């Protein structure tokens, strides 16, 4: 069994681009990464817009991910989610009810 975590940016109406990124891997690797991540975060919740100037912390978190056995997954497309989902075949809105299913 694999576990995955994804996040998105740009699905709101009028967005010029939509990006979806995440990681996937076995549960034991997620446990290992989670312990290191939580230690680095010291009880804080990660929100990049609040931490974009915390260079040392961001470098530490990036190193945790880079040294892990989690695989990075990403995709992107031009425009917002509603425009993109309606630009494909008629079955797309049912098959992909959210941008996460598209990944």
Secondary structure, DSSP 8 states (H G I E B T S, - for coil): -EEEEEEEE--STT-SEEEEEEEEEEHHHHHHHHHHHHHHHTT----HHHHTT-HHHHHHHHHHHHTSS-EEEEEEEES-HHHHHHTS-TTHHHH-SSHHHH-
